[in-house]
Amino acid sequence: MKQLKGPRTPGFVQKIQWSSDPIGYMDAAAQKFPDIFEAKITPVGNTQVLVSHPQAIQQIMTQDVKSEYAAPDGNLMRPVFGDESLLFQDPKHHLRQRKLLMPSFHGERMTAYGRAICNLAQQVSEELSSGEIFSARAIMEDISLEVILEVIFGLSEGERYQILKELLVYYSGVFQSKIFNLLLLSPSLQKKLGFLNSWQNFLHKRQQIDQLLYAEIKERRAKPDPERTDILSMLLLARDEDGERMSDVEIRDQLITLLLTGHETTATSMAWALYWIHYHPEIRAKLLKEIDRLGDSPDPMDIFRLPYLTAVCNETLRIYPVVPISGPRMVKESFELMGYEIQPGTALHCCIYLTHHREDLYPNSKQFQPERFIEHQFSPYEFIPFGGGSRRCLGAALAMFEMKLVIATILSRYRLLLADNKPVKPIRQAITLIPAGGVRMILQGQRLRQQMSQPVANPV
């Protein structure tokens, strides 16, 4: 069998390169090792192997290749997500929880969420002033949080809503903090005054969130309302094959998991979409022409089905996937992958970014070209922004739904410009790739119907 190879630089240098410039690290490695290579970038496993060939990814995702999903950071994230989080379950319990959660993200439920998403996008964006320079990512974070509160938690007003909103902003933010991630990786620092009390503050905020969530769960159990369509209400009614319902702790942990995996990631994707749409005025004009054909107050499902809007969103997720590599699968027994023998203890990662930039799949991969998704249908092992297999992101359908509706709502109502024409580069934040500077934009004002298909040039 062939011997696996990878960058020759020392492990600590690779970790620095991965932390400071993950795109540069992956692109450089792929020049020498286009399909599969050894890497020394994470603390999980004795050896990390990054795989970008679709055939190998299919083998990893669809076959029992003598490996198993490894919980993030060796379960170090349990204090943040909770022990019952979907992320940390063994295959049997993961399947049970996934079956209980899945109905909330499909069918009529999505239709019910659509109008709420459009309304929330409009309400938040109306707070902007004409001529104001703003961060697209910050505004998208506000919209995404409101969607989570209303669609997932079922809260839109009242004292509990206001307090919980403030706490969840903190909770989501601390998850992205470098200092906090250092505390998670170094439990000893948690005991030494919590590194300037950061740890104690986190524990206090978590306790406050738990008190509010458990109070909400208790009240909803006491007065069930089958007419409610939010995900929390669906989870309270859900029963497994044995007729057992989810415990309060299970529900709490799934709500927090949906928050942390869906808030920043969806907001980042929508900010990237606004950047690319306005960086290429011809794309904006073509997209507006498609959206405007639906008329005033279009049905959310009609927006969701728009082919060019779908292509734009897919291309956004392709060129800079928010999460560049999948969670690891730990190898239990040696097996063959693309002619290489993969040893026990190896952490296998599907490299989403490199798969999305294979020139044999996506010619001129560094260019933003939505048409490629009109002209070609890619397999689930060639286009994998949400991962794949049994561990594919559960909220993928809701994230795409939200992304399309928010982008269409904002574009159809407001005239926006990029604050400058400098290309926005991705930077690493925790496990995600975010736009440097947050995508600075200018609100020009309300959009008039006669302007519906006119390209708008960006300032130089």
N, C-alpha and C positions, 0 to 999 in steps of 0.2 A: 504493500500500500504506500501511497505517497505520504510524505511527512509534512505536517502543518507548519507553515511559516508565518511570520509577522514582522512588524517593525523591530529593528535591532536595538533601538534606544532603550536605556534602562527603564524599569517599571515606574520609578518615581518621576522620571521625565515624561513618560507617556501620560501619567495621571495629571501632571501639570498642563500638558498640551490639551488633554481632553477637557479639563476644567476651564482653560482660558480660550481655547479656539477649537471646539469640537468639529466644526465644519472643515476647518483646515486639516485637522488630524485625520478625519475619515477620508477626505479627498486624496490626501497624500498616500494613505495606506492603500486605497483602491487602485492607484496608479500601478502599484507593484502586485497587489493581491486582489484582483477584481471580483472574485466570487466568495472567498472565505479566508479568514486570517486570524491568527492569535493576537490578542490584545491584552494589555495590562492597564486597565482603566478604572476598574471598580473593585470594592472590597469583597465581592461575592465570588466564591469558588477559587480553586487553586489556579485555574487558567480560564480566561475568557476567550470565547471564539465568536467572532462577528460574521454572520452569514448574510449574503445579499443576493444569491442566485435563487430565482423563483422555484426551481425544482427542489433545491435543498430546503427552502422554506416550506414548501408543500409537504415534504417528508416530515419535517419537524412538527408541523401543525396538524397533520391529518393522521399520522401513524403513531402508534405507541413505540417510540424509538428508544425505549429503555431510558427515558428521562422523565422528570417530573417538574412541574412548575415550582419555582422557588419564590416564597413570599419576599416582598421588597426588603432589601437590606437585612436579610436574615431575621425578619420580624422586629427589627428595631423601630419600625413605624407603628407598632401596635398602640403605644400611648396616644398617638394622634388619631388613628382611624377606629380603634377599638378591637377587642379580641374576636368579635363576631363578624367583623367586616368580611365581605365577599373576597377581598384580596388575600386573606390568610387561611382560607378553608381548604381542607383536603378534597380530593376529587368528589367523594360522595356528598359531603356537605355543601360543596360549591355547587354541584348540580341541583340539589334541593333548593338552595337559596336563589339560584338563577331562574329556576322554574317559577318561583313565587314572585320574583321581580319582573320577569319578562313581559307579562301582559300589560304592564303599565306603560310600555314603550311602543305599542303597536295598535293598529286598527283605529277604532272610534276614539280611543283615548287621545291619540295624536291630534285628531280633528278638534277635540275639545281644547287642547292646549294652544292651537294655532292662533285664534283670535286674541287670547291673553298675551301671547308673545308679541304680536303686532302692536297691541295697545301699549304694552310696557315699553317697547322700543320707541314709540312716538312720545310717550310721556317723559321719558328720560332725555331724549334728544331735544325736546321743547325747552329744556332748561338752559340750552346754549344761547348765547347772544350773537347777533350778526356782527361779523368782523373779529370775533373772538378766536384766538389761537388755542387749540385744545389738544389733549392727548387722546387719540382714537382708542388706544388700549384702555385708558382709564374710563372712558365713556362706555366702552363695551363691557368692562368689568361691572359697571353699575347696572347695565341692562341685564347681564348674565345673572347677577345676584338677585335682582328683582324676579327674574324668571324662576330661579331656584326657590325663592321664598313662596311664590304663588303657585307654581306648577308642581313642585316637589313637596314643599312643606304645607301648602294650602293656607298661607298667611299673606294678607295684603293690607291690613290695618290693625290698629289697636296698640296698646302698651306692650304686649308680649312681642308683637311684630317689630316694633321699634327697637326694643332692647336686644332682641335676638339678631336683628339686622346688624347692629353695631358690633356685637360679639362675633358674628360670623365673618365680618370684614377682617377683624383681628385674627381669627382662627385661620382663615384662608391665607392671610398675609404672612403669618408666622411660619406657615408650612413652607414658604418660599425663602425664608430668611437663612442666610449663610451661617449666622451664629447659632440659630436654633438647630439647623442640620448638624452642626458640629456637636451640639449637646446630645442629639440623638445617637450619633456615632461614638460618643465618649460618655457612657453612663457615669464614670467617676466624676466628671465635671458637674453633673447634675447635683451631686451631694456637696460639692464645695461652694456653698452659697448660690448654687444654680447659675454660676457664671454671671455675677452681678444681678442675681435675683430673676433672671429671665425665665428660668425653669419654674420657680415658684409662681411667677405671674401667669405662665401658661397653665399650670395646674389649677389656679384660681379661676381663670377664664373658662377652662374646660368644665369645671364644676358648675359654674353659672349657666353655661349652655345646657348641660345635662339636666339641671333643675327645670329649665324652661321646656325642654323637649319632653321630658317625662311627664310634666304637668299637662302638656298638650296631648300627649298620647293617652293619659289617664282620662281626660275629659272626653276625647273622641271615642274611647272604648265605652264610656258610660252612656254617651248619646250618639250612637252610630247613625250616620246619614248616608244612605246608599246613593243619594243624588250627587254627592260630591265626587269630583273627578281627579283631585290632586293625588299624587303618588302615595303620600302618607295614608290617605283614606283607603286606597287600594291595598296597601300592605296590611292594614288593620283587618280587612275583610278576607285576605288571602288564606287559603288552607292548602297544606301539602297532600300527597297521595294518601296519607294516613288520617287525614282530617285535622291535623295539628296546625295551629296558627303560629305565627312568629312571636317570639317573646318581645317584651319591651326593649330589652338590651339589643336583640337582633335588629329591631326596627331602628333604634337610635343609631347603631353602628352603620347601617346601610344608608341612612340619611346623611351622616357625616361623610361617608365614602362618596356618595353622589355629589355632595358639595365640593369636596376637595379634588375629585377627578374631573368635575365638569365645569367649575367656575372659571379658573384661570385659563384652562386649556381652550374652552370655547371662546372666551373673550379674546385670547391671543389669535385664534384662527380668524375671527371676524375683523380684528385690527389689520392683520396681514391682507385680508381680502380688500378692505378699503384702500390700503396702500397700493396694491397692484392695479385695482380698478382705476384709480386716479393717476397712477404713474403712466398708464397707457390710456390716454383719452379716447382712442378709437374703441377700446374695449368698453369703456363707460358708455359711449354713445350706442353701441350695439346692444348692450345690456338694457339700457333705458328704453330702447325701442321695443324690446321684447316685453319688458315689464308694463309699459304703457298700453300695450295691446289689450291688457286685462281690464282697463278702465279704472274708474274710481272704486275704492273699497273692494278689491278683489277677494275672492274666497282664498283663504290660506292654502288649501290643498292645490288650487290652481297655480299659486306662486311656487309651491314646492315642486310641481311637475315641470316647470320651465326648463327646457333643455340647455339653453346657453347659461343661465344662472347656475344650473347644476354643474356645468363644465367649468365655470369660473371658480366655484367653491372647491371642486375636485382638484383643479390645478393649484389652488392656494394650498391645499393640504398636501399636495405632492411635492411642491418645490421646497417648502420648509415645513416638514411635518413637526408638529409641536413637540411630540416625544420622538426623538431620533432613533432610539433602539427599543426593542421590546423588553419586557421583563424576562429574566433568565429562566431557562429550564436546566436543572441540574442533572447531569448524566449519572445514572445508577450502574449501568453495565456498558462495557465497550460496544460500539457498533460502527458501521461504515456509513460515511456521509460524503458523497461526491468523490469516492476513492480514497478518503482519508479515514483513519481509525480514530474515533473520538473516545478518549479515555474517561473512566469514572472520575467524578469530581469536577469535570469541566462545566463551566457555565455557558450555555448556548444562548446567544442573543440574535434575533432576527434584526438586521440593520435596516430599518425602514428608510432612512435617508439615502443610503447607498443604493438600495433597490429602486428607489424613485429617481435615481440619477444614472441608471444604466443606459448607456447610449444605444444599446441594442433594443431597448424597450421605449425609451424616450429620447429620440434624436434632439440635439441642441437642448439638453436637459436643463441648462442654466437659464434658459429663456422661458418667460411666462407665456404659454401658448394654450389657452383653453380649448382651442379647436381640436387638439389631440384627443380630447375626451368625446368629441363629437364624431370624429373619424374612426375611432377604434375603441373597442371594449376590452378593458384589462381584466385579467383574472384576479381572484382574491389573494393570489400569491405574488402578483406584480404591483398591485396598488393596495397598500396595507396601512393607511394612516391610523386606523384604530386597532392595529394588531390583528390577530386571527385565531382560528381554532376555538377550543372551548373557553379560552380566556380572552376572547375578543371583547373590547370595551362594551359593557352592557348599555351604556347611554349613547352609543354611536348614532342610532336613529334620531334620538331627541337632539343631539348636538348638530347634526346636519339640518334637521328641520328648523331649529332655532337660527342657525347661521343663514340659511336662505331667507327666512322671513324677516330677520332684522336687517340684513343688507338691502333687500328689496324695499322695505318700509322707509329706511333712511334715504336711499337714493331717489325714490319717487317723490319725496317731500322737500328735500334740501339740496342746495348747491354747495358743494364742498370743494376745497382745493388742498393740495399738499402745501405745507408751509414753505418748502423749498424742493428743488428737484434733485437733491443728493440721494443716491441710492441708500436705502435702509438695510443695514446688515443684521443678521441674527446673532444674538449673544446667548450664552447659557445662563439659565436661572434654575437652580436645583436640577430637576431631571428634564426640563423643557427648554425649547428654543424660542426666545421672544424677540420682537423687533427692538433694536437699540433705539432709545429715545421715545419709545411708545407710539411712533407714527404721529408727528405733529401736523395738524390740519387746521384749516381756516373755514369757518362757516360764513358763506357769502350771503345767505338768506334763503327765503322760501323759494321753491322751484315753481315756475309758471308752466302751464300746459304747453305753450308754444315753444318752450325751451326743451321739449321732451327728448329730442334726439340730436341736439347740437353738442359737438365735442367742446370741452372746456379745457383750454390750455393751462398748464401749471406755471406758476411764476418761476423764473430762472434765478 
